[in-house]
Amino acid sequence: MKMAAILSLEELSFGSAITIVAVGVFTLWIVNGYVNTGHKKISSGLRPPPEIPGLPVIGNLLQLKEKKPYKTFTKWAEKYGPIYSIRTGSTTLVVLNSNDVAKEAMVARFSSISTRKLSNAIKILTCDKNIVALTDYGEFHKMVKRHILTSTLGPNAQKRHRIHRDTMMENISEQLHIYQKEDPFRAVNLRKIVQPELFGVALKQVLGNDVQSVYVEELGTTLSKEEMFEILVVNPMKGAIEVDWRDFFPYLRWIPNKSFENNIQQMHHHRQAVMTALIKEQKKRISRGEEKVCYLDYLLSEAKTLSEQQMLMLLWEALIESSDTTLVTMEWVMYELAKDPQQQDRLYQEIQTVCGNEKIVEEKLSQLPYLSAVFHETLRKHSPAPMVPLRYVHEDTQLGGYHIPAGTEIAINIFGCNMDEKVWKNPEKWHPERFLDEKYDAMDLHKTMAFGAGKRLCAGALQAMLISCTTIGRLVQEFEWSLKDGEEENVDTLGLTTHKLHPMQAFLKPRI
């Protein structure tokens, strides 16, 4: 899960933009002036990236009023090239839309582009960068990333947590068989079954138990697992794209925005209260001598320098990031397979050849190239996190042969990279066979940059692949999937990630 500050533009309406203009135009004109970086003389001799034409003061904000700015960025790339600059209020933003220039930013030029600049909403929700995904690169980042890899997400930790993934898969299989047997002609909502199971795995890995309920003293109530999920995962994901117009006009930050502040602060308060209650309950378990192989127990034992607040945030991050994007990917995979019986049958035949009558297991994944291709092609077409969290250029550098001055923000459009016709033939088509080309490593996690690259590579990449591929394999191995009438057109997305707006509805037919 990537909390990209640029995606705060998603909910920017026309009315909001007009308000920004009315409040800010004269103040900013006097305080900051109108700067056109396209005509500056660059001492390095390199010219700046092409600039998308915009309006004085507000820049390109009105052009980004639609729900999916990453799609607008992709369209602009067709006209202006893979790298260009826009202005969002008083900020210059350089947008990268090709694999080559994106990798250059994430790897070759990383030392000049290694810090973050957060929206007000994400700054509050992350307690000012107190999570691995959004902390600035440095000693703290390296320390906390080492902790999460050692305890939870690294190869050895994944072996220790294997039992949780196996249990999850058996639970999903059992529920689907019961569902289909009770009413074979009723469509199944896959998300309704998989989502609580994924959250359960996250709870076990992070806290040691699949917590079914918890009493939250600050809220004066006992919350169910479903209510915890709403507070810890759903609401923060919504909050991350809350617009505070002061993000675009920091010179006006003295003007209050009470509606925004109250909403985000309430999300923050509820998240804090629930996480505090969960940690308190698990500390009671530990005091009774009941140790578990989980992130909390590890941090209490090995991370003595962390404050209580830092520990709370790291534990919350592991819960939210394990519960969202993996589900997004699996739902899109099953949508595409249910839509195309031929490709679904090809995957089934591959699984049968390798596994026979045995259930698919993680050890077999390396022998299933078409399953890997299905997974990566879905990451490409339905990029779970279509934008990489904004990076801040803290010293002059260059990208794609252009001069990038210090103070610029960088937006990496993963969706645009994966729709680049120069790299991907017929990019709008879901075609797993493209990943069977010998130029691709069957287990390469970096084909589509869905997990980032370089030193900021997503720590959860291995777990996402193991859970997604094994689950997809079992679902196809045990059932034939077909979409409910009208379901093929339900491709709208909602929120920070490419979550399907409407949960997939499909009919199941047991294979055995």
C-alpha positions in Angstrom: 0.0 0.0 0.0 1.5 3.4 -1.1 0.1 6.5 0.5 0.9 8.8 -2.4 0.5 12.5 -1.6 -0.1 13.3 -5.2 -3.4 11.3 -5.0 -4.8 13.9 -2.7 -5.7 15.5 -6.1 -8.2 12.7 -6.7 -11.1 14.3 -4.9 -10.3 17.9 -6.1 -13.6 19.2 -7.5 -14.2 22.2 -9.7 -15.8 24.0 -6.8 -12.8 23.4 -4.6 -10.4 24.8 -7.3 -12.5 27.9 -7.8 -12.4 28.5 -4.0 -8.6 28.2 -4.1 -8.5 30.8 -6.9 -10.7 33.2 -5.0 -8.8 33.0 -1.8 -5.3 32.7 -3.1 -4.8 34.6 -6.3 -4.0 38.1 -5.1 -2.1 37.0 -2.0 0.1 34.7 -3.9 0.7 37.1 -6.7 2.0 39.6 -4.3 3.9 37.3 -1.9 5.4 34.8 -4.4 4.9 36.2 -7.8 4.3 34.2 -11.0 7.3 32.0 -11.8 7.8 30.5 -15.2 10.7 28.0 -14.7 10.6 27.2 -18.5 12.5 30.4 -19.2 15.1 30.2 -16.5 18.8 30.0 -17.5 20.2 26.7 -16.3 23.9 26.8 -15.2 24.3 23.1 -16.1 23.5 23.7 -19.7 20.6 21.3 -19.7 17.1 22.6 -20.3 14.2 22.0 -18.0 11.5 19.4 -18.8 8.6 20.6 -21.0 6.0 22.5 -19.1 2.3 21.7 -19.4 0.5 25.0 -20.1 -1.6 26.2 -17.1 -3.1 29.3 -15.5 -1.4 31.9 -13.4 -1.1 31.1 -9.7 -3.2 27.8 -9.7 -1.1 26.3 -12.5 -2.6 23.0 -13.7 -5.0 22.3 -10.8 -8.2 22.8 -12.8 -6.9 20.2 -15.4 -6.6 17.7 -12.6 -10.1 17.9 -11.2 -11.1 14.4 -12.5 -11.0 11.4 -10.2 -8.0 9.7 -11.7 -5.1 12.2 -12.1 -2.7 9.4 -13.1 -4.8 8.9 -16.3 -4.5 12.6 -17.1 -0.7 12.3 -16.6 -0.6 9.4 -19.0 -2.5 11.3 -21.7 -0.2 14.3 -21.3 2.8 11.9 -21.8 1.6 11.1 -25.3 1.9 14.7 -26.3 4.7 16.1 -24.1 6.9 13.0 -23.7 7.8 10.7 -20.7 8.9 13.6 -18.5 7.3 17.0 -18.1 6.6 19.5 -15.3 3.3 20.9 -14.0 2.4 23.4 -11.4 0.0 22.6 -8.5 -0.4 26.0 -6.9 3.0 27.2 -5.8 4.7 23.9 -6.3 6.5 22.6 -9.4 5.9 18.9 -9.9 7.9 16.8 -12.4 5.9 13.8 -13.6 7.7 10.6 -14.9 5.8 8.3 -17.2 8.3 5.8 -18.5 10.2 2.8 -17.0 13.6 4.2 -18.0 13.2 7.6 -16.5 11.4 6.2 -13.4 14.2 3.7 -12.7 16.7 6.5 -13.2 15.0 8.5 -10.5 14.6 5.5 -8.1 18.1 4.1 -8.6 20.7 6.2 -10.4 19.6 9.6 -9.0 18.3 8.3 -5.7 20.8 10.3 -3.6 19.4 13.5 -4.8 15.7 12.4 -4.6 15.5 10.4 -1.4 13.2 12.5 0.8 9.4 12.9 1.1 7.1 15.8 1.1 3.7 14.9 2.4 0.2 16.3 2.1 -1.3 17.6 5.4 -3.7 14.6 5.6 -0.9 12.0 5.2 1.4 14.0 7.5 -1.2 13.6 10.3 -2.1 10.0 9.5 1.6 8.9 9.5 2.5 11.1 12.5 4.9 12.9 10.3 6.6 10.0 8.4 6.7 7.5 11.3 6.2 4.5 8.9 8.6 2.6 6.7 6.9 3.4 3.4 7.0 7.2 3.9 9.9 8.0 6.2 12.9 9.8 4.6 15.8 7.5 3.6 18.4 7.5 6.3 19.4 5.6 9.5 15.9 5.5 10.9 14.4 4.2 7.7 17.1 1.5 7.4 16.6 0.5 11.0 12.8 0.1 10.8 12.9 -1.6 7.5 15.4 -4.1 8.9 13.0 -4.7 11.8 10.0 -5.5 9.5 12.0 -7.7 7.2 13.7 -9.6 10.0 10.5 -10.2 12.0 7.7 -10.4 9.4 8.3 -9.9 5.7 11.8 -11.2 4.9 12.4 -14.7 3.4 13.2 -16.4 6.8 10.3 -14.6 8.5 7.9 -15.7 5.7 8.9 -19.3 6.4 8.0 -18.8 10.1 4.6 -17.3 9.2 3.8 -19.9 6.5 1.2 -21.6 8.8 -0.9 -18.4 8.8 -1.0 -18.3 5.0 -1.9 -22.0 4.8 -4.7 -21.6 7.3 -6.0 -18.6 5.4 -6.1 -20.6 2.2 -8.0 -23.5 3.8 -10.5 -21.1 5.3 -11.2 -19.4 2.0 -11.5 -22.8 0.2 -13.9 -24.1 2.9 -16.1 -21.0 2.8 -16.4 -21.0 -1.0 -17.3 -24.7 -1.1 -20.0 -24.2 1.6 -21.3 -21.1 -0.2 -21.5 -22.9 -3.6 -23.1 -26.0 -2.1 -25.8 -24.1 -0.3 -26.8 -22.1 -3.4 -25.0 -23.1 -6.6 -26.8 -20.5 -8.7 -26.0 -17.5 -6.5 -23.0 -15.3 -7.4 -20.2 -15.1 -4.8 -18.7 -11.8 -3.6 -15.1 -12.9 -3.4 -14.0 -9.8 -1.5 -16.4 -10.5 1.3 -14.7 -13.8 2.0 -11.0 -12.9 1.3 -10.9 -9.5 3.0 -11.4 -10.7 6.6 -9.0 -13.6 6.1 -6.3 -11.3 4.9 -6.8 -9.0 7.8 -6.7 -12.1 10.1 -3.3 -13.0 8.7 -2.1 -9.5 9.2 -3.3 -9.5 12.9 -1.5 -12.8 13.5 1.8 -11.6 12.0 1.6 -8.3 13.8 0.0 -9.0 17.1 0.2 -12.8 17.5 -3.6 -13.4 17.4 -6.5 -13.1 15.0 -8.2 -10.7 17.3 -12.0 -11.0 17.1 -12.9 -8.1 19.3 -11.3 -5.5 21.6 -12.5 -3.1 24.3 -11.3 0.4 23.5 -11.4 2.4 26.7 -11.0 5.8 25.0 -14.1 5.1 22.8 -16.0 3.4 25.6 -17.0 0.5 23.5 -16.1 -3.0 22.4 -15.3 -3.2 18.7 -15.7 -6.3 16.4 -13.0 -7.4 14.0 -15.0 -5.8 11.2 -15.2 -2.5 13.1 -11.5 -2.6 13.7 -10.9 -3.1 10.0 -13.0 0.0 9.3 -11.0 2.2 11.7 -7.5 0.8 11.0 -7.7 0.2 7.2 -10.8 1.7 5.4 -11.0 5.1 7.0 -7.2 6.0 6.8 -7.3 4.9 3.1 -10.1 7.4 2.6 -8.4 10.0 4.7 -5.2 9.8 2.7 -6.9 11.4 -0.3 -8.6 14.1 1.7 -7.9 17.5 0.1 -6.5 20.4 2.1 -6.2 23.3 -0.4 -3.4 24.6 1.8 -1.2 21.8 0.4 -1.1 23.7 -2.9 -0.7 27.2 -1.3 1.5 26.9 1.8 1.7 30.7 2.0 -2.0 30.5 3.1 -1.6 27.9 5.8 -2.6 30.4 8.4 -6.2 30.3 7.1 -8.1 27.6 9.0 -9.7 24.6 7.3 -11.8 23.2 10.2 -13.8 20.6 8.2 -10.7 19.0 6.9 -8.8 19.2 10.2 -11.7 17.8 12.3 -12.2 14.8 9.9 -8.5 13.8 9.8 -8.0 14.3 13.5 -10.9 12.1 14.3 -9.5 9.4 12.0 -6.2 9.8 13.7 -7.7 9.7 17.2 -9.7 6.6 16.5 -6.8 4.8 15.0 -4.6 5.7 18.0 -7.2 4.5 20.5 -7.8 1.1 18.7 -4.0 0.4 18.3 -3.4 1.3 21.9 -6.1 -1.1 23.1 -4.8 -3.9 20.9 -1.2 -3.4 22.0 -2.3 -3.3 25.7 -4.2 -6.6 25.4 -1.1 -8.3 23.8 1.2 -6.9 26.5 -1.1 -8.7 29.0 -0.5 -11.9 27.0 3.3 -11.4 27.1 3.2 -10.7 30.9 1.6 -14.1 31.4 4.5 -15.7 29.6 2.6 -16.3 26.4 5.2 -15.4 23.7 4.3 -15.4 20.0 6.2 -15.2 16.8 5.0 -11.8 15.7 6.1 -8.2 15.0 5.0 -6.8 18.4 6.9 -9.3 20.4 9.9 -8.8 18.3 9.9 -5.0 18.6 9.4 -5.1 22.4 12.4 -7.4 22.6 14.8 -6.0 19.9 13.8 -2.4 19.2 14.5 -0.7 22.6 15.2 2.7 21.0 11.8 3.1 19.5 9.3 5.3 21.4 5.8 3.9 22.1 4.3 6.1 19.4 6.9 5.0 16.8 6.1 1.3 17.7 2.4 1.9 17.4 2.8 3.4 14.0 5.0 0.6 12.7 2.5 -2.0 13.9 -0.4 -0.1 12.3 1.5 0.2 9.0 2.1 -3.6 8.9 -1.7 -4.1 9.4 -2.9 -1.6 6.8 -0.4 -2.5 4.1 -1.0 -6.2 4.4 -4.7 -5.9 4.1 -5.3 -3.8 1.0 -3.2 -4.0 -2.2 -2.9 -7.8 -2.1 -6.7 -8.0 -2.1 -6.9 -5.5 -4.9 -4.6 -7.6 -7.0 -6.4 -10.9 -6.4 -9.8 -9.5 -7.2 -8.6 -8.1 -10.5 -6.9 -11.4 -11.4 -10.1 -13.4 -10.8 -12.1 -10.8 -12.7 -9.8 -11.2 -15.7 -9.8 -15.0 -15.5 -13.5 -15.2 -15.1 -14.0 -13.0 -18.1 -11.7 -15.2 -20.3 -12.4 -18.9 -20.0 -9.6 -19.8 -22.5 -6.9 -18.2 -20.3 -8.5 -19.6 -17.2 -8.3 -23.0 -18.7 -4.7 -22.6 -19.7 -3.8 -21.7 -16.1 -5.8 -24.7 -14.8 -4.1 -27.1 -17.2 -0.6 -25.8 -16.1 -1.6 -26.3 -12.4 -2.8 -29.8 -13.2 0.4 -30.7 -15.1 2.6 -29.6 -12.2 0.4 -30.5 -9.2 -1.8 -33.3 -10.4 -4.3 -34.2 -7.7 -2.3 -32.4 -5.0 -3.3 -28.9 -3.8 -1.0 -26.2 -5.1 1.6 -25.1 -2.5 4.2 -22.3 -2.4 7.0 -24.6 -3.3 5.4 -25.2 -6.7 5.2 -21.6 -7.7 8.5 -21.5 -9.5 7.3 -24.3 -11.7 4.2 -22.3 -12.8 5.3 -19.7 -15.3 1.8 -18.9 -16.6 0.6 -18.3 -13.0 3.5 -15.9 -12.6 2.6 -14.2 -15.9 -1.1 -13.8 -14.8 0.1 -12.2 -11.6 2.5 -9.7 -13.2 0.2 -8.8 -16.1 -2.5 -7.9 -13.5 0.0 -5.7 -11.7 0.8 -4.1 -15.0 -2.7 -3.4 -16.2 -4.4 -2.8 -12.9 -1.5 -1.2 -11.0 -2.6 -1.5 -7.3 -0.7 1.7 -6.4 -0.8 3.8 -9.6 1.5 6.5 -8.2 4.7 6.2 -6.2 4.7 8.5 -3.1 6.0 11.9 -4.0 9.7 12.5 -3.7 11.5 15.8 -3.0 14.6 16.9 -4.9 16.9 18.3 -2.2 19.8 19.1 -4.6 20.1 19.9 -8.3 20.1 16.8 -10.4 19.0 15.6 -13.9 16.5 13.1 -15.2 16.0 12.0 -18.8 18.5 14.5 -20.0 16.7 17.4 -18.3 17.8 19.7 -15.5 15.8 19.2 -12.3 16.4 22.0 -9.7 16.3 21.5 -5.9 12.9 22.1 -4.5 11.1 20.2 -7.2 8.7 17.4 -6.3 8.8 14.1 -8.3 5.7 12.1 -9.2 6.3 8.6 -10.6 3.3 7.5 -12.6 3.5 3.7 -12.4 0.2 3.5 -14.3 1.6 5.6 -17.1 4.8 3.5 -17.2 2.8 0.4 -17.6 0.6 1.9 -20.4 3.6 3.0 -22.5 3.1 1.7 -26.0 6.8 1.9 -26.7 7.3 -0.8 -24.1 4.1 -2.7 -24.0 2.3 -3.8 -27.2 -1.5 -3.2 -26.9 -1.2 -2.1 -23.3 -4.9 -1.8 -22.7 -5.3 -5.5 -23.3 -4.9 -8.0 -20.4 -2.4 -10.5 -22.1 -0.4 -12.7 -19.6 1.4 -14.3 -22.5 3.6 -11.2 -22.8 5.4 -12.2 -19.6 6.3 -15.6 -21.0 8.9 -13.9 -23.2 12.4 -15.2 -22.4 13.6 -11.7 -21.7 11.7 -11.9 -18.4 12.8 -13.8 -15.3 9.8 -15.9 -14.2 10.1 -14.8 -10.6 11.3 -11.2 -11.2 9.3 -8.9 -8.8 10.4 -5.7 -10.7 8.9 -6.2 -14.1 6.2 -3.6 -13.7 7.7 -1.6 -10.8 4.6 -2.3 -8.8 6.9 -2.8 -5.8 9.1 0.2 -6.6 12.9 -0.2 -7.2 16.2 0.4 -5.6 16.7 1.2 -2.0 13.0 2.0 -1.5 11.8 -1.4 -2.8 8.6 -2.5 -1.1 9.3 -4.7 1.9 6.2 -6.7 1.4 6.8 -7.8 -2.2 7.6 -11.4 -1.4 4.6 -11.8 0.9 2.3 -10.2 -1.7 3.5 -12.7 -4.4 3.2 -15.7 -2.1 -0.3 -15.0 -0.9 -1.6 -13.8 -4.3 -0.2 -16.6 -6.5 -1.0 -19.4 -4.1 -4.6 -18.2 -3.5 -5.2 -17.6 -7.2 -3.9 -21.0 -8.0 -6.2 -22.7 -5.4 -9.2 -20.7 -6.6 -8.7 -21.9 -10.2 -7.7 -25.4 -9.2 -10.9 -26.0 -7.3 -13.5 -23.9 -9.3 -14.5 -22.8 -12.7 -15.2 -19.0 -12.5 -17.6 -17.1 -14.7 -18.8 -13.5 -14.3 -22.3 -12.5 -13.4 -24.2 -10.8 -16.2 -23.2 -7.2 -16.5 -20.2 -7.7 -14.3 -17.7 -7.3 -17.2 -18.5 -3.6 -17.4 -17.9 -3.0 -13.7 -14.3 -1.7 -14.0 -14.5 1.6 -12.1 -12.1 2.1 -9.2 -12.2 4.0 -6.0 -9.7 5.4 -3.5 -6.0 5.6 -3.0 -5.4 2.2 -4.7 -7.2 0.7 -7.7 -9.9 -0.9 -5.6 -12.8 -2.1 -7.7 -15.7 0.3 -7.0 -18.1 -2.7 -7.1 -16.9 -6.1 -5.6 -16.6 -8.7 -8.3 -19.6 -11.0 -8.5 -18.9 -14.5 -10.1 -20.5 -17.9 -10.3 -18.6 -21.0 -9.2 -18.6 -24.5 -10.5 -16.5 -27.1 -8.5 -14.0 -28.9 -10.7 -14.0 -32.1 -8.6 
